[in-house]
Amino acid sequence: MFEEKPQVEQEVFATEGEPPFGAVQSVENDYIVVYIENAGVVSIDASHVIKVHDGKVLVDIAGMPEAVRVKILHAHDAEEG
């Protein structure tokens, strides 16, 4: 369960102060569905949601499956170069 419930269309961040990697598409009881830029849609368990504030969702990527972490960490690769 969420301490504070995320809302659809809120931006999702792995680190405070960094650009968002995606946006919430839907909110379920124990997970959120997030569109990750340049990677598609993933489910993120509520246990990884650290904080919801000021229209932002902050998540802890440390315990997420490797495939999801890689998508998050490379969300902005297409913008570089």
C-alpha positions in Angstrom: 0.0 0.0 0.0 1.0 3.6 -0.5 1.6 6.1 2.3 0.5 8.8 -0.2 -1.2 7.6 -3.3 0.4 8.6 -6.7 -1.9 10.1 -9.3 -2.1 9.4 -13.0 0.1 11.6 -15.1 2.5 12.5 -12.3 6.1 12.4 -13.3 8.3 9.6 -11.9 11.9 10.2 -10.7 14.7 7.9 -9.5 16.6 10.7 -8.0 15.4 14.0 -6.5 16.6 16.9 -8.7 17.2 14.8 -11.8 14.9 14.7 -14.9 11.9 12.3 -14.6 12.3 9.0 -16.4 8.5 8.5 -17.0 5.0 9.1 -15.9 2.3 7.3 -14.0 -0.3 5.7 -16.3 -2.4 4.0 -13.7 -2.5 3.3 -9.9 -3.5 0.0 -8.4 -3.6 -1.1 -4.8 -0.1 -2.4 -4.6 1.7 -1.1 -7.7 1.8 1.7 -10.2 2.0 1.3 -14.0 4.6 3.7 -15.4 5.5 4.6 -19.0 9.3 4.8 -19.2 10.6 7.2 -21.9 12.1 5.2 -24.8 11.4 1.9 -23.1 7.6 1.3 -22.7 5.3 0.4 -19.8 6.3 -1.3 -16.6 4.7 -2.1 -13.2 6.5 -0.8 -10.1 5.6 -2.3 -6.8 4.3 0.1 -4.1 7.2 -0.9 -1.9 9.6 1.0 -4.3 7.6 4.3 -4.0 9.6 6.4 -1.5 7.7 9.7 -1.6 4.8 11.4 -3.5 5.0 15.2 -3.3 4.5 18.3 -5.4 3.1 16.3 -8.3 6.1 14.0 -8.3 6.6 10.3 -7.5 10.1 9.4 -6.2 11.0 5.7 -6.4 13.9 3.6 -5.1 15.3 1.6 -8.0 17.8 -0.4 -5.9 15.6 -3.5 -5.3 13.8 -3.5 -8.7 14.4 -6.3 -11.2 17.5 -5.6 -13.3 15.5 -5.3 -16.6 13.4 -2.4 -15.1 16.5 -0.7 -13.6 18.2 -0.8 -16.9 15.2 0.8 -18.7 15.0 3.6 -16.1 18.8 4.3 -16.2 18.7 4.5 -20.0 15.4 6.4 -20.4 17.2 9.5 -21.7 19.9 7.9 -23.9 18.1 8.9 -27.1 18.4 12.6 -26.0 22.2 12.4 -25.7 24.6 12.9 -28.5 
